[in-house]
Amino acid sequence: MDVQHFRMDRASFELAYRKLIAARAQLTANVGSVACERCVSASLCMFCVDCKQIERCQYCTRCNDCVDCAHCEASRELRSCQHCAQCERCTGSAYLVRCERCDGCSYCFGCVGLTGKDFHILNEPYDRQTYFAMVAQLSRELGLR
């Protein structure tokens, strides 16, 4: 299409954009997925259970809108995360529990907005041994596994 002859006003753009979003929300097929149970709109996923709108995930359970994740549970909007539980909007992280908006972190519990941190609880740093002892106690107190 010749850019000089392409014209679209704001209202036409907004209408077309809303239609695309609505159409995406209606997709329910699990395209290219293997052994996913009760998932909706899982694309190229394997062995996931009760997930919605996930892509290229493996062994995830009760996750929504996650991409390139593995072994995550009850999380939303994760990108490239592994072994995260009850987390939201984290990226490139592993072994997080109840964290939000963490990027490039590992072994964090209840942290918010950290980048490149390891062994933190509620955004405070701990040595490895203390971290695991405190997480074991917190997990029992909070009824987590």
PyRosetta script that sets phi, psi and omega in degrees:
from pyrosetta import init, pose_from_sequence

init()
pose = pose_from_sequence("MDVQHFRMDRASFELAYRKLIAARAQLTANVGSVACERCVSASLCMFCVDCKQIERCQYCTRCNDCVDCAHCEASRELRSCQHCAQCERCTGSAYLVRCERCDGCSYCFGCVGLTGKDFHILNEPYDRQTYFAMVAQLSRELGLR")
pose.set_psi(1, 136.4)
pose.set_omega(1, 179.4)
pose.set_phi(2, -75.6)
pose.set_psi(2, 120.4)
pose.set_omega(2, -176.9)
pose.set_phi(3, -60.5)
pose.set_psi(3, -34.0)
pose.set_omega(3, -178.5)
pose.set_phi(4, -64.9)
pose.set_psi(4, -27.4)
pose.set_omega(4, -178.4)
pose.set_phi(5, -99.9)
pose.set_psi(5, -0.4)
pose.set_omega(5, 179.2)
pose.set_phi(6, -86.3)
pose.set_psi(6, 123.6)
pose.set_omega(6, 178.4)
pose.set_phi(7, -139.1)
pose.set_psi(7, 136.5)
pose.set_omega(7, 175.9)
pose.set_phi(8, -148.4)
pose.set_psi(8, 130.9)
pose.set_omega(8, 178.4)
pose.set_phi(9, -86.6)
pose.set_psi(9, 171.4)
pose.set_omega(9, -176.3)
pose.set_phi(10, -59.9)
pose.set_psi(10, -44.9)
pose.set_omega(10, -178.2)
pose.set_phi(11, -62.4)
pose.set_psi(11, -42.3)
pose.set_omega(11, 178.6)
pose.set_phi(12, -64.8)
pose.set_psi(12, -42.5)
pose.set_omega(12, 178.2)
pose.set_phi(13, -61.0)
pose.set_psi(13, -50.4)
pose.set_omega(13, -177.9)
pose.set_phi(14, -60.2)
pose.set_psi(14, -40.7)
pose.set_omega(14, 178.8)
pose.set_phi(15, -63.9)
pose.set_psi(15, -47.6)
pose.set_omega(15, 179.5)
pose.set_phi(16, -63.2)
pose.set_psi(16, -39.4)
pose.set_omega(16, 179.4)
pose.set_phi(17, -64.3)
pose.set_psi(17, -46.3)
pose.set_omega(17, 177.6)
pose.set_phi(18, -61.4)
pose.set_psi(18, -37.2)
pose.set_omega(18, 177.4)
pose.set_phi(19, -63.7)
pose.set_psi(19, -41.9)
pose.set_omega(19, 178.1)
pose.set_phi(20, -62.5)
pose.set_psi(20, -43.6)
pose.set_omega(20, 178.9)
pose.set_phi(21, -63.6)
pose.set_psi(21, -44.5)
pose.set_omega(21, 179.1)
pose.set_phi(22, -63.5)
pose.set_psi(22, -40.3)
pose.set_omega(22, 179.2)
pose.set_phi(23, -64.4)
pose.set_psi(23, -40.6)
pose.set_omega(23, 179.0)
pose.set_phi(24, -63.9)
pose.set_psi(24, -39.1)
pose.set_omega(24, -179.5)
pose.set_phi(25, -66.1)
pose.set_psi(25, -24.6)
pose.set_omega(25, -178.6)
pose.set_phi(26, -83.1)
pose.set_psi(26, -14.1)
pose.set_omega(26, -178.9)
pose.set_phi(27, -67.5)
pose.set_psi(27, 130.6)
pose.set_omega(27, -179.7)
pose.set_phi(28, -126.1)
pose.set_psi(28, -12.8)
pose.set_omega(28, -176.1)
pose.set_phi(29, -68.2)
pose.set_psi(29, 145.7)
pose.set_omega(29, 175.3)
pose.set_phi(30, -96.8)
pose.set_psi(30, 89.3)
pose.set_omega(30, -172.7)
pose.set_phi(31, -79.9)
pose.set_psi(31, 123.0)
pose.set_omega(31, 176.1)
pose.set_phi(32, 67.6)
pose.set_psi(32, 17.4)
pose.set_omega(32, -178.2)
pose.set_phi(33, -96.5)
pose.set_psi(33, 152.9)
pose.set_omega(33, -177.3)
pose.set_phi(34, -124.1)
pose.set_psi(34, 127.2)
pose.set_omega(34, 173.7)
pose.set_phi(35, 54.5)
pose.set_psi(35, 38.6)
pose.set_omega(35, 173.8)
pose.set_phi(36, -91.1)
pose.set_psi(36, 135.6)
pose.set_omega(36, -177.4)
pose.set_phi(37, -112.3)
pose.set_psi(37, 127.8)
pose.set_omega(37, 177.4)
pose.set_phi(38, 54.0)
pose.set_psi(38, 33.2)
pose.set_omega(38, 176.0)
pose.set_phi(39, -95.0)
pose.set_psi(39, 151.6)
pose.set_omega(39, 177.7)
pose.set_phi(40, -123.7)
pose.set_psi(40, 123.9)
pose.set_omega(40, 176.7)
pose.set_phi(41, 61.3)
pose.set_psi(41, 47.6)
pose.set_omega(41, 175.3)
pose.set_phi(42, -94.3)
pose.set_psi(42, 126.5)
pose.set_omega(42, -177.0)
pose.set_phi(43, -117.1)
pose.set_psi(43, 120.9)
pose.set_omega(43, 178.0)
pose.set_phi(44, 57.7)
pose.set_psi(44, 42.0)
pose.set_omega(44, -178.2)
pose.set_phi(45, -110.1)
pose.set_psi(45, 161.0)
pose.set_omega(45, 178.9)
pose.set_phi(46, -136.7)
pose.set_psi(46, 133.8)
pose.set_omega(46, 171.0)
pose.set_phi(47, 56.7)
pose.set_psi(47, 37.6)
pose.set_omega(47, 177.0)
pose.set_phi(48, -98.1)
pose.set_psi(48, 155.6)
pose.set_omega(48, -177.1)
pose.set_phi(49, -135.7)
pose.set_psi(49, 131.8)
pose.set_omega(49, 174.2)
pose.set_phi(50, 56.0)
pose.set_psi(50, 40.4)
pose.set_omega(50, 179.7)
pose.set_phi(51, -107.3)
pose.set_psi(51, 159.4)
pose.set_omega(51, 177.9)
pose.set_phi(52, -132.4)
pose.set_psi(52, 135.9)
pose.set_omega(52, 175.3)
pose.set_phi(53, 47.6)
pose.set_psi(53, 59.1)
pose.set_omega(53, 176.8)
pose.set_phi(54, -113.4)
pose.set_psi(54, 153.4)
pose.set_omega(54, 179.7)
pose.set_phi(55, -134.2)
pose.set_psi(55, 134.1)
pose.set_omega(55, 176.6)
pose.set_phi(56, 50.8)
pose.set_psi(56, 43.6)
pose.set_omega(56, 178.7)
pose.set_phi(57, -107.6)
pose.set_psi(57, 154.7)
pose.set_omega(57, 177.8)
pose.set_phi(58, -136.0)
pose.set_psi(58, 137.0)
pose.set_omega(58, 174.7)
pose.set_phi(59, 56.6)
pose.set_psi(59, 33.7)
pose.set_omega(59, 177.3)
pose.set_phi(60, -95.6)
pose.set_psi(60, 150.9)
pose.set_omega(60, -178.9)
pose.set_phi(61, -133.6)
pose.set_psi(61, 130.4)
pose.set_omega(61, 176.9)
pose.set_phi(62, 54.0)
pose.set_psi(62, 42.9)
pose.set_omega(62, 177.7)
pose.set_phi(63, -106.0)
pose.set_psi(63, 150.7)
pose.set_omega(63, 178.5)
pose.set_phi(64, -129.6)
pose.set_psi(64, 135.0)
pose.set_omega(64, 173.6)
pose.set_phi(65, 54.4)
pose.set_psi(65, 47.0)
pose.set_omega(65, 178.5)
pose.set_phi(66, -109.0)
pose.set_psi(66, 149.4)
pose.set_omega(66, -178.8)
pose.set_phi(67, -133.8)
pose.set_psi(67, 133.6)
pose.set_omega(67, 176.0)
pose.set_phi(68, 57.1)
pose.set_psi(68, 45.0)
pose.set_omega(68, -179.1)
pose.set_phi(69, -114.4)
pose.set_psi(69, 157.7)
pose.set_omega(69, 177.5)
pose.set_phi(70, -142.3)
pose.set_psi(70, 138.3)
pose.set_omega(70, 175.2)
pose.set_phi(71, 57.4)
pose.set_psi(71, 35.0)
pose.set_omega(71, 177.6)
pose.set_phi(72, -98.2)
pose.set_psi(72, 156.6)
pose.set_omega(72, -174.9)
pose.set_phi(73, -141.3)
pose.set_psi(73, 135.9)
pose.set_omega(73, 174.3)
pose.set_phi(74, 47.6)
pose.set_psi(74, 49.2)
pose.set_omega(74, -176.4)
pose.set_phi(75, -126.2)
pose.set_psi(75, 163.3)
pose.set_omega(75, -179.4)
pose.set_phi(76, -134.4)
pose.set_psi(76, 142.5)
pose.set_omega(76, 171.5)
pose.set_phi(77, 53.8)
pose.set_psi(77, 43.0)
pose.set_omega(77, 175.8)
pose.set_phi(78, -89.9)
pose.set_psi(78, 149.4)
pose.set_omega(78, 176.3)
pose.set_phi(79, -131.4)
pose.set_psi(79, 121.1)
pose.set_omega(79, 176.2)
pose.set_phi(80, 54.7)
pose.set_psi(80, 51.0)
pose.set_omega(80, 179.3)
pose.set_phi(81, -116.8)
pose.set_psi(81, 154.1)
pose.set_omega(81, 176.9)
pose.set_phi(82, -134.4)
pose.set_psi(82, 141.4)
pose.set_omega(82, 174.6)
pose.set_phi(83, 55.2)
pose.set_psi(83, 43.2)
pose.set_omega(83, 176.8)
pose.set_phi(84, -105.8)
pose.set_psi(84, 144.2)
pose.set_omega(84, -179.2)
pose.set_phi(85, -133.1)
pose.set_psi(85, 132.6)
pose.set_omega(85, 177.5)
pose.set_phi(86, 55.6)
pose.set_psi(86, 43.4)
pose.set_omega(86, -178.2)
pose.set_phi(87, -111.5)
pose.set_psi(87, 158.8)
pose.set_omega(87, 178.3)
pose.set_phi(88, -137.0)
pose.set_psi(88, 136.6)
pose.set_omega(88, 173.0)
pose.set_phi(89, 51.9)
pose.set_psi(89, 41.8)
pose.set_omega(89, 176.1)
pose.set_phi(90, -101.1)
pose.set_psi(90, 155.3)
pose.set_omega(90, -177.0)
pose.set_phi(91, -136.5)
pose.set_psi(91, 137.9)
pose.set_omega(91, 172.7)
pose.set_phi(92, 54.4)
pose.set_psi(92, 39.7)
pose.set_omega(92, -174.6)
pose.set_phi(93, -124.9)
pose.set_psi(93, 165.0)
pose.set_omega(93, -179.6)
pose.set_phi(94, -146.3)
pose.set_psi(94, 146.4)
pose.set_omega(94, 176.3)
pose.set_phi(95, 58.1)
pose.set_psi(95, 47.9)
pose.set_omega(95, 175.2)
pose.set_phi(96, -102.5)
pose.set_psi(96, 146.4)
pose.set_omega(96, 174.9)
pose.set_phi(97, -131.5)
pose.set_psi(97, 127.0)
pose.set_omega(97, 178.3)
pose.set_phi(98, 50.8)
pose.set_psi(98, 46.6)
pose.set_omega(98, 178.3)
pose.set_phi(99, -108.7)
pose.set_psi(99, 157.1)
pose.set_omega(99, 179.2)
pose.set_phi(100, -139.6)
pose.set_psi(100, 134.2)
pose.set_omega(100, 175.9)
pose.set_phi(101, 57.7)
pose.set_psi(101, 38.7)
pose.set_omega(101, 175.6)
pose.set_phi(102, -96.3)
pose.set_psi(102, 145.1)
pose.set_omega(102, -176.8)
pose.set_phi(103, -132.8)
pose.set_psi(103, 123.4)
pose.set_omega(103, 177.1)
pose.set_phi(104, 66.6)
pose.set_psi(104, 32.2)
pose.set_omega(104, -177.5)
pose.set_phi(105, -107.9)
pose.set_psi(105, 159.3)
pose.set_omega(105, 171.8)
pose.set_phi(106, -144.6)
pose.set_psi(106, 148.4)
pose.set_omega(106, -179.7)
pose.set_phi(107, 52.7)
pose.set_psi(107, 64.2)
pose.set_omega(107, 175.6)
pose.set_phi(108, -125.1)
pose.set_psi(108, 147.3)
pose.set_omega(108, -176.4)
pose.set_phi(109, -134.6)
pose.set_psi(109, 117.5)
pose.set_omega(109, 177.2)
pose.set_phi(110, 67.2)
pose.set_psi(110, 32.5)
pose.set_omega(110, -177.7)
pose.set_phi(111, -99.4)
pose.set_psi(111, 153.8)
pose.set_omega(111, -179.5)
pose.set_phi(112, -135.6)
pose.set_psi(112, 125.7)
pose.set_omega(112, 170.6)
pose.set_phi(113, 73.4)
pose.set_psi(113, 20.9)
pose.set_omega(113, 179.6)
pose.set_phi(114, -84.3)
pose.set_psi(114, 153.8)
pose.set_omega(114, 175.3)
pose.set_phi(115, -132.2)
pose.set_psi(115, 125.2)
pose.set_omega(115, 174.7)
pose.set_phi(116, 64.6)
pose.set_psi(116, 33.5)
pose.set_omega(116, -178.2)
pose.set_phi(117, -111.1)
pose.set_psi(117, 151.3)
pose.set_omega(117, 176.8)
pose.set_phi(118, -130.7)
pose.set_psi(118, 149.0)
pose.set_omega(118, 174.8)
pose.set_phi(119, 55.0)
pose.set_psi(119, 58.8)
pose.set_omega(119, 177.9)
pose.set_phi(120, -121.1)
pose.set_psi(120, 144.0)
pose.set_omega(120, 172.1)
pose.set_phi(121, -127.2)
pose.set_psi(121, 125.4)
pose.set_omega(121, -177.2)
pose.set_phi(122, 48.8)
pose.set_psi(122, 44.7)
pose.set_omega(122, 176.6)
pose.set_phi(123, 68.5)
pose.set_psi(123, 10.4)
pose.set_omega(123, 177.5)
pose.set_phi(124, -107.0)
pose.set_psi(124, 135.7)
pose.set_omega(124, -178.2)
pose.set_phi(125, -78.4)
pose.set_psi(125, 146.8)
pose.set_omega(125, 176.1)
pose.set_phi(126, -139.2)
pose.set_psi(126, 154.6)
pose.set_omega(126, 172.8)
pose.set_phi(127, -71.7)
pose.set_psi(127, 161.8)
pose.set_omega(127, -173.7)
pose.set_phi(128, -54.3)
pose.set_psi(128, -48.2)
pose.set_omega(128, -176.7)
pose.set_phi(129, -64.3)
pose.set_psi(129, -45.6)
pose.set_omega(129, 179.0)
pose.set_phi(130, -64.4)
pose.set_psi(130, -40.6)
pose.set_omega(130, 179.3)
pose.set_phi(131, -56.2)
pose.set_psi(131, -52.8)
pose.set_omega(131, -176.3)
pose.set_phi(132, -65.5)
pose.set_psi(132, -35.2)
pose.set_omega(132, 177.1)
pose.set_phi(133, -65.9)
pose.set_psi(133, -45.1)
pose.set_omega(133, -180.0)
pose.set_phi(134, -66.6)
pose.set_psi(134, -39.4)
pose.set_omega(134, 179.1)
pose.set_phi(135, -65.0)
pose.set_psi(135, -38.5)
pose.set_omega(135, 177.8)
pose.set_phi(136, -61.3)
pose.set_psi(136, -44.9)
pose.set_omega(136, 179.3)
pose.set_phi(137, -65.9)
pose.set_psi(137, -46.7)
pose.set_omega(137, 179.3)
pose.set_phi(138, -61.2)
pose.set_psi(138, -40.0)
pose.set_omega(138, 179.9)
pose.set_phi(139, -61.6)
pose.set_psi(139, -41.7)
pose.set_omega(139, 177.2)
pose.set_phi(140, -64.8)
pose.set_psi(140, -46.4)
pose.set_omega(140, -178.7)
pose.set_phi(141, -61.5)
pose.set_psi(141, -38.7)
pose.set_omega(141, -177.3)
pose.set_phi(142, -89.3)
pose.set_psi(142, -0.9)
pose.set_omega(142, 179.7)
pose.set_phi(143, 72.8)
pose.set_psi(143, 27.1)
pose.set_omega(143, 177.0)
pose.set_phi(144, -93.2)
pose.set_psi(144, 160.0)
pose.set_omega(144, 178.6)
pose.set_phi(145, -68.2)
pose.dump_pdb("model.pdb")
